[in-house]
Structures are given as structure tokens and as C-alpha cells.
Amino acid sequence: MELTKQYFNKYDLLGISKQIKLNNLMIQSTDTYSDSEVWESILITGKQYLLLCSAIQMCVTGFGNKTYGTFVYEDKLYDVKDLFNTLNVKTDLGLQSKIKPEELTPKRIQRIFRQQVHEFIDKNETLRPYLWRKYSTRDVKYRSAIFPNAEHLLEDKGAINYLIQTYQELDKRNNTCITEKIIRVFEARGFNRLIERI
């Protein structure tokens, strides 16, 4: 191999491969999320029932501008933001923030309680999750499947594609790019064969 070449050809590159051994290389995931570590952190707070209520509140009514809403549990009014401050839930993170696997964030709380959120919406027929209400075609069949972090739960082809279509509408209206992230989650979970490309 001539090392003074400006551009290596295929055979030059194969020569490099023969010189460097990769037998002991192990690729590490960059995902800092772990259900078990998040759940352990939730248990440590001793307030898992309030964090579940918070997840339902956020998934049904939405949140933004650092406002998370309120809910009533056992006749007591709770402000979600105050609760998060008390329990050290990280709410002031930027897009590039590094989060440890055990740290709690609103999104992680929604994600860990995804099954319970789905069941609560399903059992309460009057609930209309904001994502379903604002951005979907309002097909009642999928009412309990269209909420933030449902992409970590859904396995039904119809629900998966309905969620993707809902996020496409959200992206179109708000000039965002969330749909691709949702699709990547389904692909990582092995459901890429169920995704209908539009």
C-alpha cells in the first residue's frame, strides 16, 4: 500500500483492516435510560403514587413553558411542578443536557408509567388526551394509545401507524421533527416491519 496517495482505493483500505485487529472491541450503548434504574429512583422517593398521577396528568393534559398542571389525589390538590421540585425531578434541562440513568425527568416519569397511563385513559372514557384531541383524526379506537411515550408501549400495527400519523400532523403544524424520533423508537423495539411508510 502506497501511503503517500491522496485517496486510498478499496485494496488500500483492506490493507489497513489487516493491520488493525478489532477482536476485542465491544460497542457501548449511548442510551442513558434504564427502566429498572428509573423505577428504583421512583421507589426511593416513596411517592410513586404521586409520580404516577403526575404522569397521567402530563400525558392527558400536556405541559409546556415549565407548567405541568395540577391534580387531586385523595382529596388533596397537588401542583406537579412543586412536587417535582420536592422530589428532585429534573425539569430545567436543555437539549444537550447529560442525564444519569437514575435521574428522574418528566419524560422518564411518563415513560416508566406508560402502561398505567394507557390503562387509566382506557378505563376513563371521558378522558381525551391532548395529543389525540389536538393532532389526530380522533378515531375513538385509538384514544387510549395516543399520548407521549406511547411509542415505548404500542405493539399493534394500527395503533403504531396512528401514533406516527398523529405526530406527523403535530410536526406539520408546529414545524418540528418529532416523528422521526418516534419511528426510531419503534425500529429499535423491532417493529419496523409494521410501520407504513407514507
C-alpha distance (Angstrom), angle and dihedral (degrees) to the residues before:
residue distance angle dihedral
M1 . . .
E2 3.77 . .
L3 3.83 107.2 .
T4 3.81 94.9 -165.3
K5 3.81 93.9 66.5
Q6 3.80 116.1 117.6
Y7 3.81 92.3 -141.5
F8 3.79 126.1 27.0
N9 3.78 118.8 -139.7
K10 3.82 125.3 -142.5
Y11 3.82 92.8 -85.0
D12 3.82 92.5 50.2
L13 3.82 89.4 52.0
L14 3.80 91.4 48.0
G15 3.82 87.3 52.7
I16 3.81 88.8 58.1
S17 3.80 90.0 51.3
K18 3.81 90.2 55.7
Q19 3.81 90.8 53.3
I20 3.82 96.5 50.7
K21 3.79 120.1 58.9
L22 3.83 117.4 -152.1
N23 3.81 98.5 -180.0
N24 3.81 93.0 118.2
L25 3.82 98.5 42.7
M26 3.81 114.9 122.3
I27 3.82 116.8 -175.8
Q28 3.81 114.5 -138.3
S29 3.79 123.7 -147.8
T30 3.80 117.9 -115.1
D31 3.81 91.2 -152.4
T32 3.79 108.5 114.6
Y33 3.80 94.6 -171.4
S34 3.80 122.4 105.0
D35 3.82 122.3 170.8
S36 3.81 91.4 -152.6
E37 3.81 94.5 51.2
V38 3.81 92.9 45.4
W39 3.81 90.4 48.5
E40 3.81 91.2 49.4
S41 3.82 89.9 51.9
I42 3.80 90.2 49.7
L43 3.81 91.2 50.7
I44 3.81 90.5 50.4
T45 3.83 89.6 59.8
G46 3.80 89.9 58.3
K47 3.81 86.4 -144.1
Q48 3.80 100.8 94.5
Y49 3.83 91.5 133.6
L50 3.83 90.5 56.2
L51 3.80 92.2 46.1
L52 3.81 89.3 51.0
C53 3.82 89.3 51.8
S54 3.82 88.1 49.4
A55 3.81 91.1 52.0
I56 3.80 91.4 51.2
Q57 3.81 91.0 46.4
M58 3.82 92.6 51.8
C59 3.82 95.1 43.3
V60 3.79 94.2 48.5
T61 3.81 102.6 39.2
G62 3.80 100.8 21.5
F63 3.78 127.8 -137.2
G64 3.75 139.4 -127.9
N65 3.78 145.6 151.5
K66 3.81 87.8 43.0
T67 3.81 90.2 -62.5
Y68 3.80 113.8 126.3
G69 3.79 101.7 171.1
T70 3.77 131.9 -132.5
F71 3.79 137.7 -86.5
V72 3.79 137.2 -169.8
Y73 3.79 118.4 -126.3
E74 3.81 121.7 177.7
D75 3.83 90.4 -12.4
K76 3.80 93.6 -53.7
L77 3.81 124.1 114.2
Y78 3.81 115.9 -132.4
D79 3.79 127.5 -167.6
V80 3.81 106.3 -146.6
K81 3.82 94.1 -148.4
D82 3.83 91.6 52.1
L83 3.79 90.0 47.1
F84 3.80 90.8 50.7
N85 3.80 91.3 49.6
T86 3.82 90.9 50.4
L87 3.82 93.1 48.5
N88 3.83 95.2 42.6
V89 3.81 94.8 -114.5
K90 3.81 107.1 167.2
T91 3.81 108.9 -119.4
D92 3.80 102.9 154.6
L93 3.80 100.3 66.1
G94 3.79 124.3 137.2
L95 3.80 125.0 -141.0
Q96 3.82 93.2 -94.6
S97 3.82 96.2 42.9
K98 3.79 116.8 134.3
I99 3.79 112.0 -130.5
K100 3.77 124.2 -167.0
P101 3.83 116.6 -128.9
E102 3.80 92.4 -112.0
E103 3.82 96.8 47.5
L104 3.79 118.8 106.9
T105 3.81 123.9 -130.6
P106 3.82 130.1 169.2
K107 3.81 90.5 -105.7
R108 3.81 92.6 50.1
I109 3.80 90.2 49.9
Q110 3.80 90.0 51.8
R111 3.78 90.5 47.3
I112 3.81 97.7 49.7
F113 3.82 91.0 49.8
R114 3.82 95.2 44.0
Q115 3.83 94.0 120.1
Q116 3.80 93.1 47.8
V117 3.82 91.6 47.6
H118 3.81 89.8 51.4
E119 3.82 92.1 48.8
F120 3.82 93.5 46.5
I121 3.81 92.8 51.1
D122 3.80 90.9 44.6
K123 3.83 92.8 52.5
N124 3.81 94.4 45.0
E125 3.78 103.8 63.3
T126 3.80 93.8 -174.9
L127 3.81 92.7 61.8
R128 3.78 115.4 102.9
P129 3.83 110.5 -173.2
Y130 3.80 110.7 -138.1
L131 3.81 93.3 -123.0
W132 3.81 91.2 54.6
R133 3.82 93.1 40.7
K134 3.82 98.3 46.9
Y135 3.80 105.7 32.4
S136 3.81 110.9 22.0
T137 3.80 131.8 74.2
R138 3.82 85.6 -109.2
D139 3.78 97.7 -115.1
V140 3.83 101.4 176.8
K141 3.81 89.5 -148.5
Y142 3.82 89.3 71.7
R143 3.82 100.0 35.8
S144 3.82 94.3 113.2
A145 3.83 93.3 44.0
I146 3.79 99.7 56.8
F147 3.79 109.9 82.1
P148 3.82 136.2 103.6
N149 3.81 113.6 -67.1
A150 3.81 93.5 14.8
E151 3.80 85.4 123.7
H152 3.82 86.6 75.9
L153 3.81 90.6 56.6
L154 3.80 112.9 32.2
E155 3.81 120.5 99.8
D156 3.81 102.3 161.4
K157 3.81 114.7 101.6
G158 3.80 93.8 -137.6
A159 3.81 94.0 49.4
I160 3.82 92.5 44.6
N161 3.79 92.7 53.9
Y162 3.79 93.2 41.5
L163 3.81 89.5 54.8
I164 3.81 90.7 48.5
Q165 3.82 91.0 49.7
T166 3.80 89.7 49.3
Y167 3.81 91.7 52.9
Q168 3.81 90.2 46.4
E169 3.80 88.4 57.7
L170 3.82 90.7 46.6
D171 3.82 90.1 50.9
K172 3.79 92.0 47.5
R173 3.80 93.5 51.7
N174 3.80 97.3 40.9
N175 3.82 101.0 33.3
T176 3.81 91.8 -121.2
C177 3.83 133.6 135.6
I178 3.80 104.2 -136.5
T179 3.81 97.2 124.3
E180 3.80 93.8 72.6
K181 3.82 90.4 54.0
I182 3.81 90.3 50.7
I183 3.82 91.1 50.0
R184 3.83 90.8 48.9
V185 3.82 89.8 54.7
F186 3.81 91.2 52.8
E187 3.80 90.7 46.7
A188 3.81 91.6 49.4
R189 3.81 88.5 51.2
G190 3.82 90.0 52.9
F191 3.81 98.3 -107.7
N192 3.81 98.0 116.3
R193 3.83 90.8 113.6
L194 3.83 89.0 63.0
I195 3.80 95.9 52.5
E196 3.78 114.4 103.7
R197 3.79 108.8 -146.4
I198 3.79 114.5 -139.7
